[in-house]
Amino acid sequence: MTYRNLEECINDLEKHGHLVRITEEVDPHLEMAAIHMKVYEAGGPALLFEKVKGSKYRAVSNLFGTIERSKFIFRDTWESSQDVIALRDDPVKALKAPFKYVGTGLAARKALPLKLPGGLPSGFEEIQISDLPQIKHWQGDGGAFVTLPQVYSEDPDKPGIMNSNLGMYRIQLSGNDYEINKEVGVHYQIHRGIGIHQSHAVKRGEPLKVSCFIGGPPAHTLSAVMPLPEGLSEMTFAGLIGGRHFRYSYVDGFCVSADADFVITGEIHPGDTKPEGPFGDHLGYYSLTHPFPVMKVHKVYAKKGAIFPFTVVGRPPQEDTAFGELIHELTGSAIKNEVPGVKEVHAVDAAGVHPLLFAIGSERYTPYQQLKQPAELLTIANRVLGTGQLSLAKYLFITAEEDRPVSTHDIPDFLTYILERIDLRRDIHFQTNTTIDTLDYSGTGINTGSKVVFAAVGDKKRTLCTEVPEVLASLEGFGEAKLVLPGIVALQGPAFTTYEDTEQEMSRLSAAIEAQGPLAECPMIILCDNSGFMSEELNNFLWATFTRSNPSHDIHGVNSRIVHKHWACDNVIIDARVKPHQAPPLIPDPDVQRNIERVFAQGGSLSGIRK
């Protein structure tokens, strides 16, 4: 299918049993988000909210809630899009298999953006921000947000659509100090294309013109989140995956998507910021209030019969998990070409994506020697941590396949493989006072924290414990020891107070363990607030450990020491307790949970959907 607009996609999904209409009036204040999350968790369909309280516009969510539904949406353009991306990564493929790629030229020609005659495209009317569905997702959010925006900007030094950027940067519509209908917040993080455009505008002393497209064909939404190969623009990819040109015109100097459901145009002036947030984010915590660019609204447009798409983010997995799987399938080979020697990189969704990376590399430096320690792997690790969004990671576990295959997606086996081989005196490498994800509050400030690489190859050095070692089951002041994975034990400790107190606690803990003799079978100990929660399921361990720790401050060790500026230990201790400076976690509102039961009750629109 080639969808000309969002409604065509919705009708197609409904026809094939992938969408349900909600006919009851639903409040955009917390209720719509709560319904979405319950349906997503049940593996349910896309949702069309036909009656949104306070707005005449309908809303749709969970379009991309499963990888199967996403592939269904793009079923007629999926393979040709993969082929074009593959050619951008490796043009030699066309020479090796010319008949396979013969259709990519036609696909690429359809992909080029199509400029329409000037003026507002037909079917649009001018509205106000307050006319949009004012969807608030979590009770602690600072206001209503657009969660599936396509934020468009052009390079002031090289104007034109082929030098544009289309990104998904959340838009705050209300709350805080924003003047309703005149201002909205634009939250974008480091390593984003719009930041380059704004810096160029600032140097010129000019405001940056920005357009926010909402809705339109699903291809446009997907394009806004795609990490594309150099030289392949988001607008071209939108046409490629959508099987139809991205159609646009200019109104008052602002780019307007002819196929969007809504368009917000405005300007970001140099140095003009306002407090944005809080916002319940994809790490499972609130991102707090910080100054971010404010956009002075020029005009807002809506297409006749417009539908407002949204998603809800929170502790993974959520709908953006399926987004991530979709992106990986389309561009999975790109990282292999960008980082020589890498075979696989997995940004672990359960840990919030950016905090934790698993990677498989190569060891080709000394093939004439028996492999004894990481060499090329360390070069690859530095390349990975210097590449695009991967540079925001805090933890990187990397190995090379030797005696048997390893997959980064088999998490227990991957961690077991590394922990069996790692030399804790040699194979842990820190980077301090560096950048981390804007949304990660485990560090020392916004965007600032540290990184660590666990690199392991060679022969198996230890057999990992599969039960809690006796020494960890009887430590004064630390109790409830529970096995998480082979070689990983969660240990419950006192509540975190200060880093000064922690140093003393870690000294006592280390001394108590060391006094019992070597504990080689348990290379990793997780200090936590609730060992039952930590060990209950794998995702709890991944989420709590890697979102609540800053490597430089929260990694300790039994018999730790520094030798020639390299940190070493006998057993790693990661302090994953909640710290006072960290953001609060997202907790559903019980009253809202009770209110939405009417939609799931017998006779309700979603009566057949249960977890």
N, C-alpha and C positions, 0 to 999 in steps of 0.2 A: 504493500500500500504506500502511496505517496500522499501524505496528508497536506492539504492546503491550509489548514488551521487546526486549532485545538479541538473544536467541536467534532470535526470529522474523525479525529482519533478517538474521542469519547464514544461516539456512536459505533465505531468499529469494535472497540473493546466490549461494549455492552452487547452487541450482536453475537459475539463469540464467548460470552459468559465471563468476561474479565472485569466487569464494572457493575456496581449496584448504586441505585439512586436512593438518597435519603430524603424522604418527603417531609419529615417533621422539621419544624423550625428549630435551628440549633444556634446557640450563642457562640459568637467568635471569641468570647472571653473564656478561654480554657477548655470549653466543651468540645469544640471541633478538633483541637489537638488531642484531647483525651480519647475521643472516638477513633481518630486516625491510629494512635499508638496501639489501642486494643486490637484493631483489625489487622494492623501490620504484624503484631505478635502472633496472631492466629494464622498468619500466612494467607490473609484474605484478599479480596479484590480491590481494585481502584474504587474510589468513593466520589460520587457527585452530590454535593450538598445543594439542594434545590431552593432551600429557604434559609438564608443567612440573616440572622437578626440584625437589624440596623442598616442593611444594605440591599439594594435591588439586584445585586449581581450574585450569580451562582459561584460556587468554588469547587475545585476538584483536588483530590490528594491521592497519594499512594499509586500514582501512575507507574512509577519505577520500583514498586515494592518487592518484586521478585525478578530474578535474572531472566526467568522464562517469559514474563510479561514484557520486559524490556526488549528481548529478542523478537518477540511477536510484533511489537510496534515497528521495529526496524527490519522485519523479515525480508523485505525485497531489496534492501540496500546494504545489508550487513556484510556479505562477502566482498562486494565491490569496494566498500569502504576499507575493509581490512587490507585488500590488495593495494589500494592507493597508498595507505599508510606504510605498508611494507615496502613499497617502491621508494617512498621518501626516505625510509631508513636505509634501504639497500637497493639502489637502482640496478645493480648487476643482476638482480633476480629476473628482471624483464628479459635480459639476454639469455639467461639459463633456461627460462620457460616462457618463450614469447607467446604461445597460444593461450596459456593460462591468463596472461595479463592483457590480452588484446582488447578487452572491454573497458579497461581502466581509463583509456583516453576519453571515451564517451562519458563515463561517470564523472571525470574531472571537468569536462566542458559544462555539464549540468551544474557543477558546483560553484561556478563563478557568480558572484553577486550581480544582481540586475538592478540598475538604477532606473527609477520611474520618473516621469516628468515632475517638475517641482510642485510643491504644495502638499497639503494634507491628503493622504490617500482616501479614497471614497469609503464611506461607512463609518468614519470616526466622528465622535462628538467630543466637545470639551467638557471636562468634569473637574472635581476637586479631589484632593487627597482624602478628605473625610467621606467621600462617596464609596471608597474602596472598602472591602471587608476588613475590619480592624481586628485581625487575628492575633490574640495574645496566647502564647503557648504554655508558659510556666508561670506560676503565681508570683515568682520573684522577678519576672521580666520587667524592664523599664517602660514598656509600652507595646504597641502593635508593630509587627515586623513583616517585611516581605522576605520569605525564605527561599524562593526560587527566582530571584531576579536575574536578568541578563543585563549587566551594567556595561554600557558601550562608551568608549572614549577614543579619540584620535590623537596621534602625536602632533602637537602644535608645530613642530619643526618639519614634519612631513605629512601634511593633512591628506585625508583620503581614506576610503574604506579598506584598502589593502594594507594600510599601516595602522589599522585600528586594533583595539583590544576589547574582547568580550569576556567578562569575568563574572563569577557569581559571588558578589560581595553583599552581605546582608544590608538591608535598608530599613532603618527605623522610621516609622511613619508618625509616631506620636509619643507623648511622654517627655520627661525631662524638661529641658528649656526650649524645645523646638516650638516655633510658632506654627500652629496648625495651618495647613494648606499653603504655607509659605516656605517651610524648611523641612528637610528630612536628613537623617544621619546616614553616612556612607562608611561602613566599617570594612576597611581592607587592611590586610596584614602585609608583612614584609615579603619580598620576592614576588610581588604582583605587578602585572603589566600596567595597570592604571597608575601605579606609583611613579613609574618612569615618565608617563605622560604628564602627570601633575608637576613633577620636578622640572620638566622642560617648560611648562606654562609659568611656573614660578620664576624661572630665570628670565623669561620674557616679560614678566610683570603683568601677566594676563590671567584672567580666570579660565579654568578648564571647563569646556562644554561637555556635559555628560547627558546621556540618555539612558533611561532604565526601561527595558522592555520586559513585560510580564505576559506569560502565555505564548500563544502562537504554536506552530507545529512543535512536537516534542523534540525534534532535531535541534531546534534553537536552544532549548534548555540544556540538552546534553552538551552542546558545543561550548557553553559557558563554563563547564567544569573540566573539559578535556585538556590534558597536558600534551599538546601537539608537538610533532617534530618541527624543528626550526624551518621557517619558510612556508609552513602550512597554516593559514590564518583560520581563526574560529569561524569567520563568515563563510569561507570556502568549505570548511568541514560541515557547516550547517547545511549547505546545499548538497554536499556529497552524501551524508548519512540520511538526509531527508529526501533525496532524489528530486530536488526542485530548487531553483535559484533562491537565494536570500534576496527578497525584494525590499527596496528601501527608497526613500526620498529625503529631501531636506526641507525643514520648515523652520523659518527664523534662524537658520544656520545650524540647527540641530538635526541629527540623523533620526529618522522615524522608520521603524520596521512596519512595512505595509501589512504584515500578517500577524503582528502581535495582538493580544487582546487589550492590553493597556500599555501606555507609554507615558513615562514621567520625564520631562526635560528640565534641565537647570544648569547652574554653574557652581563650581567650587572655586572660591576666591583664595588667593595666597594667604596662608596663615590663619584661615577662618576655620576654627574647630569649635565643637561643643561637646559636653559630656554625652557619651553614647553607652547604652546598656543599662543595667545588666541584661544578659540574655542566656537562656539555658542552652548550652552548646554541646557539640558532639563528643567531648571528652567525658560527659556525664556530670559536669559541674557548670555553675554559672560563670560566664566570662563577665568580669566586673565592669564598673563604670570607668571609662577612660576618655580623654579627648580624642575625637576622630573628626575627619572633615565633615563639614555641614554643607549640604547642597541647597542653594537658593532656588526654589521651584520657579520655573518659567511657565510651563503649561502642563496640564495632565489631560490625556486623551483616553477614550474607551471606544472600542468597536461595538457596533450594535450586537446585542446578545453576548457580550463578553463574559468569559469565565475566568475566575481567579485561581491559578494553581498555587498550591502550597505544599510544604512538607514539614515534618517535625523532627528536630534533632535532639539527642539526649544520649544517655549511656548506650553504646553500641551493644547489639546490632540495631540499626534503624534503617529507614529507607535509603539513606546515603551509603549503607553497606552494599546494597544491590548496585547502586551507582558505581561504587568502587570496583565491584566484580565486572561490571560492564566495561569500564574503562580498561581494566587489566586485560580482558579478552581482546579488545580492539588494539591496544598499544603494547601488549606484553613484551614484544620483541625489541621495543625502542631502547630500553635500558641496556640491552646487550650490546647495541651498537654505540651507545653513548659512553659506556664504561667498559673498555676492553678487559676481557678476562672474567667478567661477571657472567654467571649462568642464570641466576635467579635472585630476585629481591622481593620480599614480602613485607609490606607495611601492615602490621598486625592490627586488624580492625578492632578486636576485643579490647586492645589497649589504647584505643582512641586514634589509631593510625600513626600519627606523627611521633609519639613517644618511643615506639619500639619497631625496629627493623630486624628481619632475619635475612641473611644473604648466603648464597653459595658462590664461591669464586673458583679460581684456578691456582695451581702452584706449578709454574713452568720455568722458574728462574734457574733451578739446578736439577734438571731431570736425570743427571748422571749420579746424583747422590740420593741416598735414602732420606725420605722426608722426615725431618725432625722438629722443625718449628716454623711458624708462619713467616713468610717472606713476601711473596707477591700479594698475599692476602691483605697485608697492611697497606700496600699501595692501592689496592682496590677499595679498601675501607675508606681511605682518605678521598678517593674519587667519588664514592657513593655519598659521603657526608658533605661533598662540595657540589652536588648536583641538584639543582632546582629545589622542589619541595622536600626532597630527601634530606636536604641540609638542615631541616628543622628537627630531625630525630635526636633523641637523647641516648638511647641504647641501641647498639648494633652488635648482634651476634653473628659471626661469620665463620664459615668453614669451607673446606674443599673435599669433594668426594674422593675417596680412595678405595677402601676395601669393599664398600657396598654403596648402593644408591641412597641418597638422602633427599628429602623434600622439605622445603621451608613451610609447607602447608600442613605437614604432619607435625604439629607443634610438640607433643610429648617426645616423639622420637628424635626430632631435631635438637631439642635441648639436651636430651640424654646423650646424643652423639657428641655434642660439644663438651658437656660436663665430664664425660668419660676421658676426654683427651686434653683438656685445658691444663696448662701449667700456671697455677695461680701466682707464682713468683715472677712470671715472665709475660704472660699473655693478656694482661689487662692494661688498656691504654686510655688515658684520660685527656680530654680537652676542656680546659676551664675558661670561665669568663667569656663565653661565646653566645651565639644566638640559638634560641629554641622557639617553639611555636608560640605565637601571641596568646593563644587560648590556654596555655599551660602555666598554671600558677605554682608549680613546685619549685621554680627557680628563685633567683635573687631579685627579680623585677620583671616588668613586661618585656618580653622578647629575650630575656637574658637568663642564662643558666650554664649548664655544662653538658658534656657528652662522654660516653665511655664505649670502648670497643672491646668485646670479648672475642678473641680470635684463637681458634684451636684447630690443629691438624696433627697428623702423626699417629703413632700407635696408641691403643687404648692404655691409659695409665692407671685406671682404678675401676673397681666394681662398685656401682652406686647402691646405696642403701634402699631397700624397699619397705623398711619399717623405721620408725623413729628410733635413732640410737639412744641407748640408755642414758648417756651423759646429758642429752638434751631434754630428757623427761624428768630430770631432778635438779633443776637449777634454781637457786634461791632468787626470788624476785621476778623470775621469768617462767611461765608455765604453759599448760595446755598445748604442748608441742604436738603438731600434727603433720603427717606426710602430705605434701602437695603433689610431687612427682618424684620419680627416682632421683635421689641425691639432693632434693629440695625439701626443707622442713620449715613450716611456719611456726614461729615462737611468739607467744603473746607476752607483751611487756607492759610496763606502766605507761600512762598517757604521756605523750611528748610535752615537754615544757619549754626548754630552750636548747640551743645547740651546745651551750657550755655544759648544761646538765647531761646532755647526751654523750659528750666525750667521756664523762666520768662513768656513766652507765655502760658504755661500750668497753671501757677498760676493765670494769668488773666482770662483764659477761665474757670477754675474751680470756681473761685470766682464769675464770672458772672452767671454761672449756679446755684451755691449754693445760691446766693442771691434771686433767684426766688422760692426757696423752693424745697422740695423733687421731684425727677424725677425718681421714682421707675420703671415706665413703660418703660423706655429706659435704660437698664443696660449697653449697649455697644455703644460707639461713635467711629467712625473711622475718624480720621483726615487725609485728603488726598489733593492731588494737583488738582484733577478733580472729583468732586462728581457725575457728570453726567456719566463719565466712570465707576466709582465704582458701581453705582446703575443700570447701563444699563442691566447687566445680572449677574447671580450668579457667573459664572466663573471669571468675572472681579474682583469681590469682593474677591473671594478666592485667586486668583493669586496675586493681588496687595497688599492685606493686609498682607498675611503671608510670602511672599517673600521679602517684603520691611521693615520688622520690626524685631528688636532684643528685646525679651521680657524685659530684664533687663534695657535697655536704652529707649525703645519706648513704654512701657506701663505706662500710667499715670492714674490719677484718680481724680474725684471730691471728695473733702474732704478726700484726701488720708492721711494716717497716718501709723505709725509703732507701734504696740502694742506687747511688749515682742518679738521683732524681727520678728513679722509677719506683712506683708503688708496688708492693708485693704483700702477700698474706698466705696463710695456710687454709683458711676458710673465709669466703665472702659473706658479709652480713649486710643486707639491704634494709635500711630503716624505712618501712612503708607505712608507718603510723601517720595519722592525720596531723598536719602541722597548723598552728594558728594562722599563718599567713596564706594558707591555701584557700581556694574558693569553695563555697559550700556545695554539696552534691545536690542533684535534682531529685526532689521527692514529690510524687503525685499528690494532689489535693484530694483527701478522702471524700469530701462533700461533692466535688465534681465527679468522682468515680461513681458515686451513688446516683447523681443526677442523670448521667448518660445511660443508665440501665434501661430507661424507657425505650431507647432506640433498639436495644438488644432483646427486650422482653417479647413475649409471644404477641404477634400482631405488629411488632415494630419493623422498620425497614431492614434491620440487621438481625432479625430473630434467629436466623439459621447459622450465625457466626459465633463460635465459641473457641476459646483457646484450647 
